[in-house]
């Protein structure tokens, strides 16, 4: 099978169901899976009435308060990490979503949003329903949702979110520690793995998986990020699901030196270097194997097809044994 063999004729919105039969019995945490970092930022609220989120540094809050007309456009261009909707990302091959959940402090309702700098205009319920509809049309695809951060949350809101997940997805939810091969999940009608970064809550529900480790490099240059990921690999991969994030992080120095740049400019300039590193990676259960690879602006890059193609190396290794 050639490098393009695994992708020849493959539909990106149905790539899991079209994998070779030999890979159907491999646990998902041993496959290479494309993911998106900070997945729901394509719909950040551009209204000046929308406050910045409470996690922002004091200087950001002051700038937003006293220089909003000038500062807000600057904040947005560094906060948007995905320009494609969740449906477009799914159709592009993305199967892992990094969902950062928030409740608006002044909101008396139970409406929940995503956030990065500011809140989104779409609610969590709207996005989950979109994913559910997509899964109904793609019955042999599996999606991994990672819920985290939970800004301005209390016990009641956690219970509300968990009930919402159960109501929307119901029988599609894969029980925690279930057998997560594509064949087994398809046979049982399971299409969704939900990781929840709050241990008290996961203990209450058998369909909530523990937090999925995310290797965050916290670097603003591709070479430094690669070096950090290689260091993590030397320490060994976690036993089950984990994410290697190839997303860059901006620091104050970079912002000062590049005042006219935006996050997308920075990311697109570095993707060739990151993809050159990525094509050398191997999925599987080995000490230095990779699993989920998440990045920014995934629908505008070759991230998903590059990651999916990595499964060819796993297939070749299995065939030679």
Buried (B, 14 or more C-beta within 10 A) or exposed (E): EEEEBBBEEBEBBBBBBBBBEEBBEBBBBBBBBBBBBBBBBBBBBEEEEBBBBEEBEEEBBEBBEEEBEEBBEBBBBBBBBBBBBBBBBBBBBBBBBBBBBBBBEEEEEBBBBBBBBBBBBBBBBBBBBBBBEBBEEBEBBBBBBBBBBBBBBEEEBBEBBBEBBBEBBEEBBBBBEBBBBBBBBBEBEBBBBBBBBBEEBBEEBEBBBBBBBBBBBEBBBBEEBBEBBEEBBEEEBEEBBBBBBBBBEBEEEBEEEEEEBBBBEBBBEBBEBBBEBBEEBBBBEBEBBBBBBBBBBBBBBBBBBBBBBBBBBBBEEBEEE
